[in-house]
């Protein structure tokens, strides 16, 4: 879990540079329950009600974002577990990823 937490923080730190937004415009979460079927997924979402289209821009630039995150994590000088994050554990999924998989759920206007 510490590895995913590290990836979450790294992605959130880099996302504003990749999609040109304020740091507070996006947030991210993952489950902390080991039994959850989605325990290996990160949910990136917009903090502004109704959104500004930033998640779409993240999806369009996801490869760039993950490439940058992989570089930051690999070059981290901590080299050991830094609770609650974990650089060595974060490196494994970033190195073995077959590429980003994006599941987009969009809310449309409510039916009249």
Phi, psi and omega in degrees: 000327180298326179295316179295323178297320177296316179298317179303310181295321180293315179298317179294325179290325184270334185306317180299331178285330184276323183249005177055071177218174175283147180304329181278358182283338181236152173219171185210148176210162174214158181286151177250009180262120180298334182276352182290132180297335181259025186295345180257013183252146171252137177251114177259129182217161179272144182272341180275131180303130181087339176074165179238007183088011183290323180296323176298318179293323175298314180300319180292332183248019186300320180299318178296315180298314181290326176298314179296318179297318178301317180296314180298314181295317181294329182267004179298131183272000182295319174062001180215174180295127175238094185298143002272007178261169185209097184300313180300319179291328179290331182292327185298304181294331180289328180278330186260001182296135175277009182116161183290143173241123185247126173247115182253131173239122181245140175265129175263175177296146180297140179293140182276000000 
